[in-house]
C-alpha cells in the first residue's frame, strides 16, 4: 500500500496534478502513522500541506490541515493542534466537506479536553453526532476512541464505561477491527485503574495475542498487560513493559511513552531500587513537560516528591487534579480518601503508604488490606516492610498464605447466570431450549437475554455473536459454570 502511494505521487507529479499529489502524500502520512513511524508521518503531512498551499484553496487542503492538526494532537502539541484544526474546519465549511469537518472537530475537541481547557465537549459531541448521522463509520470510531480514551485518562469512569461500551459495539457491528481492539485495550486500562486486575489481565492478554494488529492499535493493551502483571507480582511484567517502551518510542507520542516510563519507575520503587526509580523519573522530566496533560504532570510530580528528587520540576504544578495536589500539599490521608471516592483503590493504597507519624500504622493497615483484596502482592509486601521499618508492624493483619488472587469478576459485569445464558447463545441455542436446560421459565430467560444485550450494547443475538467472535475472552470456559448446575 505504501509503495503504491509513493508510485502514485510520482505519476501524478509527472501529469501536473498537484491536487492528487497532495492527496497521496496525505495518505502516506496516515499509513506511516498506523505503523508507528512518527517521523515519516509528520514529513509526509508537511509535504502535503506545502504542495496543496501552492494551489487555490480547496477541499484537499482542508483535509491536509486536518491531518496536520491530528499529528500535533497525538504529540500533545495542543496549541498547534487547535490552530490547524480550526483552519481545517473553516475550509471544510467553506467547501461543504462534512467528513473533513467531523475529523477536525474531533481533533480540536480532544486537544481542548486533554489540555484541560474549556469548550472541548461540544465539538466532540458534534463530531460524533455528525459522523453517526452521515454514516461516516471510521470517523464515528475515531470519536468514540479519542473521547473514550480521554475519559479513562482523566478518571471520568462513568463516561468511560458508556463510551467504551458504545464504541466497541459500534466498531464490532461495522467490522472495524483495528478500532475495536484499540478501544478494548483502553477498556483493559479502565479495569486496571479500577483495581480489577485479573479482568484487566484477561482483556489485555486477549488483544496482545491477536495477530495482524498494527503497533499503534495493540500498544494500549500491551502497556496494560505489562502494568497488571507487574502489580500482580508476575515475573514477566518488567519484560512486557520494556517491550511496550520500545514500541511506544517508535511512535514518538508522549501519550504512549509517558505511561510506560511511569510504570517502569513504579517497578523500580516496588523493588526498592530508589536510584533506578529516580533515573526513570529524570528521563521523563527531560520531555516537554509544558505539553503534559494535568493528570500526567500530577503523577510525575507526586512521584517526584515521593522519591525526594533534587530540585523542583521545571514547570508549575498548581493545576494538577485534586488527589495529586492534595498529596503534594502534605495530606496523603486526604488524597487516599479522594482516590477511594473516585474508585481507584491502588492509587488510594499508594497514597496511604506515604503517611508518617502516629497515623502510619492505621494507614498502612488499610493499605495492606486494600492491596491484598485486589491481588497487588508486591505493593502489599512493600507496605509490610515499610511498617516493620517504622516500628508499627505489631498489629498488622497476618500475612496471607497461598496465592494472592483477587476475586475474579466478568469484565462487563455479567452474572454467573448471564454467563450460562451467553454460553448457550454462543452454541446457537434458542430461548425456549435455554429455559429447559437451565430449568427456568421462558420469561426469566428473556429477562436474562435482555440484560445481556444491554451489557454488551447489542441490539440482537447476532451482534452478541459478533462480540464473542472478536472478544472471545468474554466467554472464558474456565469461568462459565455448567448449565446443568
N, C-alpha and C positions, 0 to 999 in steps of 0.2 A: 504493500500500500504506500509506504513512504517513497520507495523508489519510483513508483508510478506517478506520484505527485511531483517529484523532482523533475521527471521527464516532461510532465505537463507544463511546468514552469518554463522550461527551455523552448518547447514548441510554441506556446502562446507568446513568448517574448519575440520569437522569430517572426510571428504573424502580427506583431504590434498590438496585441490585445492585452493591454496592461491591466484592465479590469480582471481578466481571467488569471493573469499572473498573480495579482493580489489575492484572489480567491484561493488559489492553490498554496500560496505562501501561508495564508491563514490556516489552511488545513494541515500543513506541515507543522505549524506551531502546536496545534491541538494533538496531533499524533505523537509528537515527541513528548508532550506533557503526559500523555497516557503511559508512556514508557518510563516516566520518571526522569527524563532528560531535560532538566530545567533550563540549562544554558541555551540549548538548541531551540527550545520552545520560545524563549524570550527573543532570541536573534531573529527567528522567522516572523514573529509578531511585529517586531520593529521594521523589518523589511516590507511586510505587507502594508503597514501604515505609510511608509515613505513612498512606495510605488503608487498607492491609491491617492495620496495627497497631491500627487503631480497631475491628477485628473480633476475635472469638475466634481464637486461633491455628489455622492450617490449612495445607494443602499450598501454597496460593498464596503465603502469607507466606514459607514456606521457600524457594520459588523466587525471590522478590523479594530475600531476603537473599543468595541465591547470585549474583544479577546485581549487587547492590551490591558484593559481595566481588570479583567478576571485574573490575569497573571500577577498584577500588582496586589490584588486582594489575597491571592494564595501565598504571597510572600510577606503578608502583613504590612504592606505599604499602603495604609488605608487612605491617606490624603490623596495619593495618586490614583488609587482605585476609584474613589468618589469623583474626582475631577474627570478622568477619562470616561467613566460610566455615564456621567451626566452629558458629556459630549455625544456619546453614543445614543442616549435617549432622545436628545434634541434632534439629531439627524434622522433617527428611526421614526419619530413622529412626523417629521417633515415629509418623508417619503412613504409613510404608511406601512412601515415594516414592523408588523406585530411581533414576530418571533424575536427579532433583534431587540426590540423594546423590552420584552419579557426577560431576556437574558441580562440586559443591562440593569433593569430594575432589581433583579436578584443580586447582582454584584454590588450595587450601591447599597441596597438594604442590608446585606450581610456585613459590608465594610462598616456601616454605621453601627450596627449591633455589636460587632466584635471589638470595635474601638471604644465601646461604652458611651456612644453619643446618642442623643435622642433622635427620633424620626425614622428608625430603621424598620420597625414592624410594618408600617403602612406599605412601603414598596415591596416587602416580602409577601404580604397578603395579596397585593395587586398582581405581582408576578405569578404566584401560584394560581390565583383565580383565572387570570387570562390564559395561562397555559392549559388549564383544565377545560376552560370554555372553548378554546380554539383547537383542542386536540393535539397540542404540541407535547407529546409524551415525554421526550427527553428533557424538555425544559421543566415540565412538572416534576420529573425525577430529580433534576438539579435543585429545584426549590425545596423539595422535601429533604434532600441531602444536606444542603447548606443550613437550612433553618433547624432541622433536627439535630445536626451536629452542634450548632450554636447552643441549643437548649441543653444538650448534655454538658458541654464545656462550661457553660455559665450556671450549671446546677439548677436549672428550672425543670425539675424532673417530671412534673405533671404535663407540661408542654412537650417534653421529650418523649414521654410514653405515647402521647397522641400522634405526634408527627412521625415517629419511627414506625408505629403500627400501621398508620395510613400509608406511609411511603413504601414500606416493604410489601404491603398488599398490592399497592398500585403497580410497583415495579414488577412483581411476580405476574400480575394479571396481563401485563403488556410485554412480557418476555424481555425485560431489561435487566439481564443477569448481572452485568458489572455493577450497575447502580444498586441492585438488590444486595449484593454481598458487601459493598462498602457500607450501606446502611446497617446491615446485620452486624458488621464489625463495630459500629457505633452503639448498637444495642448491647453488645457484649461489654462495651465500655460503661454503659449505663448500669448494668448489673454489677460490674466491678465497683463502681462508685457507691452503689447501694449496699456493699458488703456481701452480696450474693455471689461468693467467689466460685463455687462449683458450677453455678449456672453460667457465669461469665466464661469459665473454662470450657464448658461444653459447647457453647455457641462459637467462641473464638477458634477452638480446635476444628470445628466443622468447616469453617471458612478457610482456615490455613491449609487444610487438607485437600482443598479443591484444586484442580489443575486448570491451566489456561487463564487464570486471572492476572490482570496487569499488576505491576508493582504497586501503583497508586491504590488500586482497589482492594488489595489484600493487606496493605500496611496497617490500617487501624486494628484489624483482628490480630495480626502478628504482635503488635505492641501490647495489646491487652493480654494475649496469651503469655507473653514474657512476664508482664507485671503480676498476673494472677498466680503463675507458677512460682514466682519469687515469693509472693506473700503467703502461699501455701507451704513454702519450705521445700519445694521440689528442686532437685539438683540441676535441671535443665533451664531454669528460669533465666540465669545470667547469660547462657549461650543464646537463648532466644532474643534477649534484649540486645546483645551485641549484633546479631543478625539484623534486627529491626533498625538499629542505629545506622548500619551500612546502607540499608535501603532508604532510610529517611534522608541521609546525607546526599544520596543521589538525586533526590527531589529538590534540594536546596530550600525547602519550605519550612519555616520555623514551626508551623502548626504540626509538622511531622517530627521535627528534630527535638524540640523542647521537651515533649512528654517522655521521650526515650532517655534523654540525658538526665531528666529529673528522676526517672525510675532507677537509673544506674547510680545516682547519688544516694537514693534510698537503699539500694542494695549494699553499698559500702557502709552506710550507717547501721544497717541491721547486722552486718558482720563486725561492727565496732572498729572499722578501719577509718578513723577520723581523717587522716591525711588524704586517703583516696576520695572520701566524700567531699572534702574541701576542694580537691583538684577538679572534681566533676562540676561543682558549683562555679568554680572560677572559669571553667570552659564556657558555661552558659553565659556568664557575665561579660564575655567578650563579644557576644552577639549584640545586635541593635536593640537594646532594651527599650528604647523610645517607642518601638512599634509592638512591644508585647501587649497582649490584652490584659485587662485588670486581674484576671484570675491567674494567668501565667506569672505576671510580675509579683502577685501576692504570694504565690507558692515559693518562688525563688527567694523573696525577701524573708519569708518565715524560716526557711532552711538556712539562709544566710545568718540569721540571728541565732538559731538553734546551735549552729556549729561554731559560733564565735568568730566569724570571718573577720579578717583585718580590714578595717575601714568600711564605710557605708557603701551601699550600691550607688552607682553614679547617676541614678535617676530618682525623682521623688516617688514616694510610695503612699502618699496620704489618701489616694483614691482607690486603694485596693479593697476588695469586698470585706464585709463585716467580720466574719470569723478570722480572717487573716489579720486585719487591723487590730482586732481585739487581743490576739496573742502578741502581736508586735508591741502593743501597748502595755504588756506585762500582766495580762489577765488570762492565762491559759485555761483556767476553770470555766470562765465565761465563754471562751472560744469553744471549748468542748461542748458546752450546752447548746451553743448555736449550731455546731455541726450536727449534733443529735437531732435538733429540731428540723434541720434540713434533710435528714435522712442519710447521712454519711458516717456510719459507725467507725470505720477505720480511721478517718481523719479525727473524729472525736477522741478515740483512744490515743492517737499520737499527741494530741494537744494535752490530754491528761498526763502523759508521760513527762511533760515539761514542768509539772507542778513541783515545787520545792517547799521545804519547811513543814510546819505542823499538819498541813493538809495533804502531804505527799502520800502517806500510807493509804488513806481513803481513795485518793485519785488513782494510785497505781493498782489498788484492788479492783476498782471499777474498770480500769483499762484492761487488766488481765481477763476479767470476766467477759468483756466485750470481744476482745481479740480471740479468745478461745471459743466463744459462741459462733464466730464466723469462720473459724478454721485457720486463722492467721497465726500459725505456730511460731515463726521466727520473731515476730514483734512481741508475742506473749512471753517468750523465753527471755528476750531482751528486757522487758519490763520487770521480770522476776530478778534478773541480775542487778538492775538498777535499784530495786527495793533492797536487796542484800547490801549493796554498797552504801546505801543511805541509812542502813540500820533500821528499816521499817518492814522487815520481811516476816516477823513473827506471826502475824495474824492473816497472812495471805492464804487464799484457798489452796488446798493441796494440788500438787501437780497432777494433771490428768494422765492416767496410764493408757497405753494403747494408742492407736492412731487418732489424730485430730481429724474430725470430719464434721464440717458444717452440715446442718440439716439440708438435704437436697430438695429444692422445690423446682417446679417446672418453670422454665424461662418466661413463659407467658401466663403463669398463674393458673394453669389447668389443675383441676382436682383429680384425684385418683379415678373417680367415676368418669369424668370427662375424658381422661386418657384411655380408659377402656372403650368408650364410645368411639373416640378418634381412631383407635387401633382397628376397630371393626369397620369403620367407614373406609379406612385405607385398604381394607380387604374387599371393598365393594359390597358390603352387607347393607341391606335396606333397613329402615327404621323398625319395621314390624319384626324382622328377624333379630335385630339387636335387642328389642324388648324381650323376645323369647329367651335369648341366650343369657341375658342379664337378669331375667326374672323380674322385670319391671313393666309397668303399664306403658302402652304406646305414647300416652300423653306425657309421662315422665321423660321418656326418651326424646320426645320432641323438644321438651324444655332443655335437655342436655345439649341437643344438636344446636338449638338456638343460641345457647351460651357459648358453644364452641365457635359458631360463626362470628359472634361478637368479638371474642378474644383474638381470633385470627383475622379480623377485619375482612371477612369473606362474605359474599352475598349468596353463595350456594355451595353445595358439596364439591362441585368441580374445582372451584377456587381453593377449597381446602386441600384437594388432591395436588393442585399446583404448588401450594405452600410446602406440602410434605415432600414433593419432588425436589424442590430447591433447598429445603431446610430439613433434611432427614433427622437431624438431632432433636426436632420437636417430638419425635416419637421413638425414643430410645427403648428397645426391648427390655433392657435391664430395669427400666423404671415403670413398665406397664404391668400392673397386676393381672393375673389370669382372669378372663371374663367369667370363668366358672366359679370364682370365689364369691 
